[in-house]
Structures are given as structure tokens and as C-alpha cells.
């Protein structure tokens, strides 16, 4: 389980403070695929970065899937805990000067693992995402969907228990989006990994998530099972999402 309790995050811009996340509390069950949806500027990306404390909340606490209160850890212990939380992004964040294999190896390169074991692990992950034939290619030679598969393999290198997906399909066409979501479903079923999907697309939530939370202007305005939210949306913003996905 991941538990956020009264999490808030404030930023300053041009001397003006604004709350990107405002008093958000939610629970994500161990092993589920959970969606967080909202329009641009709703605070989704800030909230997901609070889950692994890439953004430190001003208030509130974050409890990880292992029951650790991340907000109470020392910097060293927090770095260790983050190894159990993988993350993939909209624009893949691959290193262009490294091959596909080298990109996947990178998270393992500072863990005291022998180089041959690093390569073996990376090849296994590339096989899992059906890209072992591209091991010696560079990111510039790949399609968008292939790049995201590499990013997923890299995120899995440290055997995380949680995978955070920040708009991971937003740069992809519908067919490729469907394929990536199918891969995430497989990983969830086979590895039992908890997946958090950040998106502005209700169709993505409908396709993959068992439960969903709706954010608006930093506030959590609605949450529940995906079926319940689709069948009976209570807030105007949720109704707009449902209409867009119909």
C-alpha cells in the first residue's frame, strides 16, 4: 500500500506562491493499477513526484509500499528506499549517447554488481519488453513506442515494487498506447508490481486502472473504482473526462 496523508506542495513563481498540491490524502493498494487524472496544471506530476519524494511535500506524509514513512527518512535511507520505486516519463528520458543495452544497464552500474551480471539482467529485461534485437541500437534509431519500452526495462532494472508512469503514453499514437498499456498490464500481473498512472486521458484510465483519483487545481475532487467514476461521475471535471472518453 502507498498512503498519502494531507500532502501539500507549494511553489513560488515571480514572488507569488501557489499550491500545486493542496491537502491530498489517498491510498493505493499493493499490486493494483491506480490512475491519477487531471487537466494540465492540475498538480498530477507534482503529486507523483511527491510519492517518491523527488518533490518534498511542505506538509503531510508519504508511506511507501513497504510501510516506510518516506518523509521521515534520512537522505541516505531515502535514496535506498527510492530504489524500490521506478519511474517512466512522457519523453522517455533516455541517454542518446548510450545504446539501448547501456541505458538499461545504467541503474545497475553503481550497485556493486559484476558487469557480466549487469548485461545478463539487462538482456533479460529487454527480452521481457520484446526489444532484445535492439540492444546495440541507439535511442535515435527507435520509434516512440520502442523508446518507451526501453524506459520501462530501465525502470525495472532495480526490481522496483512500484512503477510511477508520468504521462507515459501522451507522446504515443493510439495503437502504440494500447501496446504499452498491454505491456504494463502484463508486468502488473506477472510481477505483482504496483503501478500508478498519471494521465489527462480518461481512455487510458478506462483501459488499465482499477481505481482512479481526479485532481483539479491541486485538490483531490473525486476518487473511486474506475467503473463507479465512469458510471456516476459527481464533479463537473469528471463528467467532462467521461464525455471525452465516450
C-alpha angles and dihedrals in degrees: 000000000000113000127191116189120193093327117184131174125188128192132190123224123178089345093307121115122218132176111236090180120025122194097319119178123178143141126223115198121232111264098011131120106236126188128211111192135183143129122271110296094022092120098253098132092044090051094051090049088053089057091065093027096243077134113040110221117236088217138010135037137270119209116195130220088266092057094254118144096228093190090061098050127108116248091258094048090046091054089052092048092050089062086074092056118072123193136199127189142208094252096039096235093224120162106249096205093056128074122245090260092049091050091055093044093051098085089051097048096087099041100086093253118146114254095242089052090049091054092046092051092046093050090050090053093047089051090051091056091041096246105108089118089062096053094116096040124102124237091252088063094056135085120241092260092050091050090053090049089054089049090052091049090050091049089052094050093092092048094243123195092210129045118196115200113195107194086319095167100036094099093048133089119248096261093049090045089055091051094049092048088050090053091050090051090052092050091049092050097043101038101027088230117165110236126199114194118201111195147141091214117092089193089066091051091047091051101049117007127091092195135017140199122204120215127198124176091341094309127114101232103170140005139170143107113331089241093053094047092048094045097044114016109184104189127063092237092053091048089054091052092049092050090050091053095047 
